[in-house]
Amino acid sequence: MLDIRTRVASLALLAAVVSSPATAQNPVVAFPNNYKLILDNADVAVLRVHYGPLETVGVHDHSAFATVYVYLNDSGAVRFRHEEAKPFDLARPPTHAGAFRVSPGRMERHSVQNLSKIPSDFVRVELKHLPIHSLPEEFRGPAPTPPLVPEVTVEYRNPRLRVERIVCTSAMPCNVSAEAEPSVLVAVSASPLTLTGLQQTLTMDRPVAWLPARASSSVMLPSGTSGQLLRIVLPQN
């Protein structure tokens, strides 16, 4: 009888753990259709995020690391309902493909509602070497204005982080030069973008590559197309 009681108690405890809010707070586990972990190493965790038209995503947590958001499409407004001691709503305005945001990080627990009939697609680059408030303030980098001109521009610079925009066309392939620090490369392109030095092709579903320190690559695009890379350079302090 004791054995049966013990077994029943164990099953009840297991059920409680599985159904507890703490388990559901991991977005990759609780909402796999919305959050996919596509790169994870000692320096970064990168999530590919998708909110469908008018979709609602339940309460979940995110890390408090400084984070770079890179927007992959033109999308509408999204509401974030933060579950804190004093709950509040925050409406993210419409975004544009190629725009980005640098956040110094915050303790974040929220639900999400896409207010638009347009999907919202972006990546979260969580910077493990930059804990909350390591960066001075939030920064928003706008999408480039068409037509895209092949060039490399520095769009954000901080002693602990640098963001470059690399624009390429099929008529003028470009190179990603070697740096003393590692980088995260995020492709913003409707067409596949091939990194020949890394033997990797970036697509809308998996738009991210890791470029080790002192490594370089070259970018190839299908004929008649153009694309851009955001290069997030991670100084090793």
C-alpha positions in Angstrom: 0.0 0.0 0.0 2.8 2.4 0.9 4.4 1.7 -2.5 1.2 2.6 -4.3 0.8 5.8 -2.3 4.3 6.7 -3.0 3.8 6.1 -6.7 0.6 8.1 -6.8 2.3 11.0 -4.9 5.2 10.9 -7.4 2.9 11.0 -10.4 1.0 14.0 -8.9 4.2 15.8 -8.2 5.4 15.2 -11.8 2.1 16.5 -13.2 2.3 19.6 -11.1 5.9 20.3 -12.3 4.9 19.7 -16.0 1.9 22.0 -15.7 3.5 24.7 -13.5 3.9 28.2 -14.8 7.7 28.0 -14.5 7.8 25.2 -17.1 5.6 27.3 -19.5 7.7 30.4 -19.2 10.5 29.2 -21.6 9.2 30.5 -24.9 11.1 28.0 -27.0 9.5 25.1 -25.1 6.0 26.6 -24.5 5.6 28.3 -27.9 7.8 26.5 -30.5 5.8 27.8 -33.4 6.7 31.4 -32.4 10.2 31.0 -31.0 13.0 28.8 -32.4 16.6 28.8 -31.0 18.8 28.9 -34.1 22.2 29.7 -32.6 23.5 29.1 -29.1 27.1 29.3 -27.9 29.1 30.9 -25.0 28.6 34.4 -26.4 25.0 34.5 -27.8 21.6 32.9 -27.9 19.7 33.8 -31.1 15.9 33.2 -31.4 14.0 33.3 -34.7 10.7 34.9 -33.8 7.4 34.7 -35.7 4.0 36.2 -34.7 1.2 35.3 -37.2 -1.5 37.7 -38.3 -3.6 38.8 -35.2 -1.9 36.0 -33.2 -1.8 36.0 -29.4 1.1 34.3 -27.6 0.8 33.5 -23.9 2.9 34.6 -20.9 6.6 33.7 -21.1 10.0 34.9 -20.0 13.1 36.2 -21.8 16.7 36.6 -20.6 17.8 39.9 -19.1 20.9 40.1 -21.3 21.4 43.1 -23.6 19.7 42.2 -26.9 19.8 43.2 -30.5 16.6 42.9 -32.4 16.8 42.6 -36.2 13.5 43.0 -38.1 13.1 40.7 -41.2 9.9 42.1 -42.7 7.6 45.1 -42.9 5.1 44.4 -40.2 2.4 46.1 -38.2 2.1 47.1 -34.5 2.5 44.4 -31.8 1.3 44.7 -28.2 3.4 43.4 -25.3 1.5 42.9 -22.0 4.1 42.9 -19.2 3.3 40.8 -16.1 5.2 42.6 -13.3 4.3 44.0 -9.9 2.6 46.8 -11.8 1.5 45.2 -15.1 1.6 47.5 -18.1 1.1 47.3 -21.9 3.7 48.4 -24.4 2.9 48.8 -28.1 5.7 48.2 -30.5 5.2 50.4 -33.6 5.3 48.9 -37.2 8.8 47.8 -38.2 10.6 47.7 -41.5 12.9 45.0 -43.0 16.5 45.8 -42.1 15.7 48.0 -39.1 17.2 47.0 -35.7 17.0 47.9 -32.1 19.7 47.6 -29.4 18.3 47.1 -25.9 20.3 47.3 -22.7 18.2 44.5 -21.4 15.5 44.1 -18.7 13.7 41.5 -16.7 11.0 40.5 -19.1 7.8 38.5 -18.6 5.0 39.2 -21.1 2.3 38.0 -23.4 2.2 39.1 -27.0 -0.6 40.2 -29.4 0.0 40.9 -33.0 -2.4 43.8 -33.8 -2.0 43.5 -37.5 -3.1 41.1 -40.3 0.6 41.1 -41.3 3.0 38.6 -39.7 5.9 39.9 -37.7 9.3 38.2 -38.2 12.5 39.1 -36.5 15.5 37.7 -34.6 16.6 38.3 -31.0 20.3 38.2 -30.5 20.8 37.9 -26.8 24.4 38.9 -25.8 25.5 36.7 -22.9 28.7 38.7 -22.3 26.6 41.8 -21.7 24.3 41.5 -18.6 21.4 43.8 -18.0 22.3 47.5 -18.2 25.8 46.9 -19.7 24.9 49.3 -22.5 24.0 52.9 -21.8 20.6 53.2 -23.4 18.3 51.9 -26.1 19.1 52.6 -29.7 17.0 52.2 -32.8 18.6 51.9 -36.3 16.2 52.6 -39.2 16.0 50.4 -42.3 18.0 51.7 -45.3 16.2 53.8 -47.9 15.9 52.1 -51.3 17.6 51.8 -53.7 20.2 49.8 -51.8 23.8 50.8 -52.6 26.6 48.2 -52.1 28.6 49.5 -49.2 29.6 48.8 -45.5 28.4 51.3 -42.9 28.8 51.4 -39.1 25.4 52.0 -37.7 26.0 51.6 -34.0 29.2 51.8 -32.0 29.9 51.3 -28.3 33.1 50.1 -26.6 31.3 46.8 -26.0 29.3 46.4 -29.2 29.4 47.4 -32.9 26.7 46.9 -35.6 27.6 47.2 -39.3 25.3 47.0 -42.3 26.8 45.2 -45.3 24.8 45.7 -48.6 25.5 43.4 -51.5 24.1 42.8 -55.0 24.5 39.8 -57.3 26.4 42.1 -59.7 28.8 43.2 -57.0 29.4 40.4 -54.4 31.0 41.6 -51.2 33.3 40.4 -48.5 32.9 40.1 -44.8 36.4 41.1 -43.5 38.2 39.3 -40.7 38.0 41.0 -37.3 39.8 40.3 -34.0 36.4 39.7 -32.4 33.7 37.2 -33.3 30.5 38.3 -35.0 26.9 37.4 -35.5 25.7 37.8 -39.1 22.0 38.3 -39.7 20.7 38.3 -43.3 17.8 40.5 -44.4 17.0 39.2 -47.9 14.1 37.6 -49.7 16.5 35.5 -51.7 19.0 33.0 -50.2 22.3 34.5 -49.3 25.3 32.3 -49.4 28.4 32.8 -47.3 31.1 31.0 -49.2 33.8 31.2 -46.6 31.4 29.5 -44.1 29.8 27.1 -46.6 26.4 28.3 -45.3 23.3 29.6 -46.9 21.1 32.0 -45.0 17.3 32.1 -45.6 14.3 33.8 -44.0 13.8 30.7 -41.8 17.4 30.5 -40.7 19.0 33.9 -41.3 21.9 33.8 -38.9 25.5 32.7 -39.0 28.4 32.8 -36.5 31.7 34.2 -37.8 34.6 33.3 -35.5 37.3 35.8 -34.6 39.8 36.3 -37.4 37.6 34.5 -39.9 36.3 36.1 -43.1 33.7 35.2 -45.7 32.3 36.3 -49.1 28.6 36.9 -49.9 26.9 35.5 -53.0 23.3 36.2 -54.2 21.1 34.9 -57.0 21.3 36.8 -60.3 19.4 40.1 -60.3 18.9 40.3 -56.5 20.3 42.3 -53.6 20.5 41.8 -49.9 21.9 43.0 -46.7 23.7 41.6 -43.7 23.7 43.2 -40.2 27.1 42.3 -38.6 27.0 42.4 -34.8 30.6 42.5 -33.6 31.2 41.3 -30.1 34.3 42.8 -28.5 35.8 40.4 -25.9 36.4 42.5 -22.8 
